[in-house]
Every structure is written in C-alpha cells, then in structure tokens.
Amino acid sequence: MRRARTDAGSLAVELVAVVPVLLVVTLLCVQGFGAVSAVEATQRAARDAARAASLGEDPVAAARADLPLAGELRRVSTGGGCGDVCVRVDVEVPLGVPGFVTLVRLPVSRTAAMPAG
C-alpha cells in the first residue's frame, strides 16, 4: 500500500523563503522614504538659511535648525550668482538601520536664493 503525497510542511518552506524578501523590500522602502525626506529637509534648510542671510542673521544656525537629527551638516556657503543672496547647504545623511549599522552616507546639496533686505 502506497502512502498518498501530502503538502505538509510546504507552507513553512515557502514562508521561510518569502519572509526575508519581504523584510528586504520593506527596509528598502523605509530607506527610500528617508532619502526623500533628507532631500526635502535639506532644501528647507537652504531656503531658511538664505532667508536668514538676506536679513543679516546667521545662515548656519538657520540651516541647522531645519535638519533632521540623523543628518550631519557639512557646509553652508553663501555667495552671489543665483540672486541677491545665494546659500548652498551640504548635508550627509546616513542610510541603514539606525543604531545598528550605516550602509552608506548619502551626500545631499541644495541651493536657495533670496532677495537682499
């Protein structure tokens, strides 16, 4: 008498194969959101730094106030060329698992201009 084949255990094998893929896709989505958020925060920091510089205030303090906690302000430079007051903000944002590992440091630069005065 032959035993009938069953699919017992196949669900567990499929689950073991699918769960790591889902975790990687989720991690990539979270990292993508973090990168887009860092770019937006850097643009906001550049705009506020340009506004502060046009009013005679400290552009570095204004840029630092808008950056995410994970982002590291590298440079704030002011100059002409794109308007009355032009400010460029350079930031490095770590991507990875916060508190555990940094996979890559994403350099982000944004420029903003404001009229003087």
Buried (B, 14 or more C-beta within 10 A) or exposed (E): EEEEEEEEEEEEEEEEEEEEEEEEEEEEEEBEEBBEBBBEBBBBBBBBBBBBBBEEEEBBEBBBEBBBEBBEBEEBEBEEEBBEBBBBBBBBBBBBEEEEEEEEEBEBBBBBBBEEE
